[in-house]
Amino acid sequence: MSDRQIDQQLVERAQRGDKHAFELLVTKYHRKLERLLSRLIRDPAEIEDVAQEAFIKAYRALPNFRGDSAFYTWLYRIGINTAKNYLIALGRRAPTSTEFDSEEAEGFEDATGLRDINTPESELATKQIAQTVNDAIAALPEELRTAITLRELDGLSYEEIAQIMNCPIGTVRSRIFRAREAVAEKLRPQLGTTKDKRW
Amino acid sequence: MTQEISSLMDGELGAQEAGRVVQACCASEDQKQAWYVYHVIGDAMRGHAPRDTFPHRTLEALREQPVVLAPRRRIAVDTPFMRVALAAAASVATIGVVGWLGLQGGQIGGSAAPIAKATQPAAAGGATNVAANVPAGVPADGTVAVSSNQPVLNVQDYLTVHRQIPSPEFYRQVSSQAPATTR
């Protein structure tokens, strides 16, 4: 099942009244949307406000989402429109175009040259998170490190990884999971999501 | 379950299994956290570590929103099963309508006869036997009655007269009678 299909499942659950499903979409796309909005808005606090407003608008508009486009493409349009309206309300000039169209937004994860939206404090937090992840990955046994790297950085399927690593798909599945869990253990305290803490 | 979340994120689960894991993810705080942390790990590895910790504010704002409920989307009729089901339903409906119309038609014919009979005695003066104008082949049983100035025909006779494909006999007799009537 593709990423888009998983999003569609979450959307359909949210449309049936399951707010938790939409929360999963928020935690998945929050960072990505904020990076997008940083093209229009400079202030990090304002970016956070607009991102929040965009998610709330998207939630309210869920009954209108029919799945013709990917959820993120739809969210992207809402985010851009929210940002433009926000700037207009402040009397600032909203850009006439946003350089990226909706289709490009799909692959925006890898876009380079985005303005850094971090404040000094959040930049430190970002660096610490990145450092923790890198250290944890480096400390992994080689087979786990290879498996998660091939998956996350190269985007290979389990079958492709299994061929490269010459092992069964089930082993790949297990290695990637163990790698994630090992990194997550180190990361949770920094993210404020320890297992005993509610969202 | 967390291993299945890991597989779900990688798009390595079938639709049914994915649905089950998504459901579990929505129901449990632990699974939701795993979902979030695994996504952060992926983002951080690709050089997009989060600039902050967790979107608590957005989630709080979301919780204050009333629950949205979208109307269920119509089921696509492209599946072979739906096509067969629709065809069967249409056939049953057609048979039902035709049958009902047939029954209605019988009742009309049956109920028209007494009316004609009831009007016959009263029409002794005003009634005109139009059997002469009725083409041959039509049973001229004298069921035609006139009430006031409007002639009323028995429905069965009317249908017989106006049937779309008359027999060749009908034309033969009409053509033989035609000169006689003009004379």
HADDOCK unambig.tbl for C-alpha pairs under 7 A between the chains (distance, minus, plus):
assign (segid A and resid 1 and name CA) (segid B and resid 11 and name CA) 4.91 0.50 0.50
assign (segid A and resid 1 and name CA) (segid B and resid 12 and name CA) 6.31 0.50 0.50
assign (segid A and resid 1 and name CA) (segid B and resid 13 and name CA) 5.80 0.50 0.50
assign (segid A and resid 1 and name CA) (segid B and resid 14 and name CA) 5.66 0.50 0.50
assign (segid A and resid 1 and name CA) (segid B and resid 15 and name CA) 5.98 0.50 0.50
assign (segid A and resid 2 and name CA) (segid B and resid 11 and name CA) 4.94 0.50 0.50
assign (segid A and resid 3 and name CA) (segid B and resid 11 and name CA) 6.04 0.50 0.50
assign (segid A and resid 15 and name CA) (segid B and resid 68 and name CA) 6.40 0.50 0.50
assign (segid A and resid 15 and name CA) (segid B and resid 69 and name CA) 5.24 0.50 0.50
assign (segid A and resid 15 and name CA) (segid B and resid 70 and name CA) 4.97 0.50 0.50
assign (segid A and resid 16 and name CA) (segid B and resid 69 and name CA) 5.35 0.50 0.50
assign (segid A and resid 16 and name CA) (segid B and resid 70 and name CA) 6.28 0.50 0.50
assign (segid A and resid 17 and name CA) (segid B and resid 67 and name CA) 5.78 0.50 0.50
assign (segid A and resid 17 and name CA) (segid B and resid 68 and name CA) 5.73 0.50 0.50
assign (segid A and resid 17 and name CA) (segid B and resid 69 and name CA) 5.28 0.50 0.50
assign (segid A and resid 19 and name CA) (segid B and resid 67 and name CA) 6.93 0.50 0.50
assign (segid A and resid 20 and name CA) (segid B and resid 26 and name CA) 5.10 0.50 0.50
assign (segid A and resid 21 and name CA) (segid B and resid 26 and name CA) 5.57 0.50 0.50
assign (segid A and resid 23 and name CA) (segid B and resid 59 and name CA) 6.67 0.50 0.50
assign (segid A and resid 24 and name CA) (segid B and resid 32 and name CA) 6.91 0.50 0.50
assign (segid A and resid 27 and name CA) (segid B and resid 36 and name CA) 5.90 0.50 0.50
assign (segid A and resid 27 and name CA) (segid B and resid 55 and name CA) 6.89 0.50 0.50
assign (segid A and resid 28 and name CA) (segid B and resid 36 and name CA) 6.63 0.50 0.50
assign (segid A and resid 28 and name CA) (segid B and resid 39 and name CA) 6.50 0.50 0.50
assign (segid A and resid 31 and name CA) (segid B and resid 50 and name CA) 6.11 0.50 0.50
assign (segid A and resid 52 and name CA) (segid B and resid 58 and name CA) 5.07 0.50 0.50
assign (segid A and resid 56 and name CA) (segid B and resid 62 and name CA) 6.25 0.50 0.50
assign (segid A and resid 60 and name CA) (segid B and resid 68 and name CA) 6.58 0.50 0.50
assign (segid A and resid 63 and name CA) (segid B and resid 69 and name CA) 6.74 0.50 0.50
assign (segid A and resid 63 and name CA) (segid B and resid 70 and name CA) 4.28 0.50 0.50
assign (segid A and resid 118 and name CA) (segid B and resid 51 and name CA) 6.06 0.50 0.50
assign (segid A and resid 122 and name CA) (segid B and resid 51 and name CA) 5.27 0.50 0.50
assign (segid A and resid 122 and name CA) (segid B and resid 52 and name CA) 5.67 0.50 0.50
assign (segid A and resid 123 and name CA) (segid B and resid 51 and name CA) 6.23 0.50 0.50
assign (segid A and resid 125 and name CA) (segid B and resid 51 and name CA) 6.58 0.50 0.50
assign (segid A and resid 125 and name CA) (segid B and resid 52 and name CA) 6.52 0.50 0.50
assign (segid A and resid 126 and name CA) (segid B and resid 49 and name CA) 5.61 0.50 0.50
assign (segid A and resid 126 and name CA) (segid B and resid 50 and name CA) 5.74 0.50 0.50
assign (segid A and resid 126 and name CA) (segid B and resid 51 and name CA) 4.89 0.50 0.50
assign (segid A and resid 126 and name CA) (segid B and resid 52 and name CA) 6.74 0.50 0.50
assign (segid A and resid 129 and name CA) (segid B and resid 49 and name CA) 6.43 0.50 0.50
assign (segid A and resid 130 and name CA) (segid B and resid 44 and name CA) 5.54 0.50 0.50
assign (segid A and resid 130 and name CA) (segid B and resid 49 and name CA) 5.69 0.50 0.50
assign (segid A and resid 133 and name CA) (segid B and resid 41 and name CA) 6.63 0.50 0.50
assign (segid A and resid 133 and name CA) (segid B and resid 44 and name CA) 6.80 0.50 0.50
assign (segid A and resid 152 and name CA) (segid B and resid 42 and name CA) 5.86 0.50 0.50
assign (segid A and resid 153 and name CA) (segid B and resid 46 and name CA) 6.33 0.50 0.50
assign (segid A and resid 173 and name CA) (segid B and resid 7 and name CA) 6.78 0.50 0.50
assign (segid A and resid 177 and name CA) (segid B and resid 3 and name CA) 5.48 0.50 0.50
assign (segid A and resid 177 and name CA) (segid B and resid 6 and name CA) 5.83 0.50 0.50
assign (segid A and resid 180 and name CA) (segid B and resid 38 and name CA) 6.45 0.50 0.50
assign (segid A and resid 184 and name CA) (segid B and resid 37 and name CA) 6.27 0.50 0.50
assign (segid A and resid 191 and name CA) (segid B and resid 53 and name CA) 4.85 0.50 0.50
assign (segid A and resid 191 and name CA) (segid B and resid 54 and name CA) 6.43 0.50 0.50
assign (segid A and resid 192 and name CA) (segid B and resid 53 and name CA) 6.68 0.50 0.50
assign (segid A and resid 193 and name CA) (segid B and resid 33 and name CA) 6.64 0.50 0.50
assign (segid A and resid 195 and name CA) (segid B and resid 30 and name CA) 6.43 0.50 0.50
assign (segid A and resid 198 and name CA) (segid B and resid 29 and name CA) 6.61 0.50 0.50
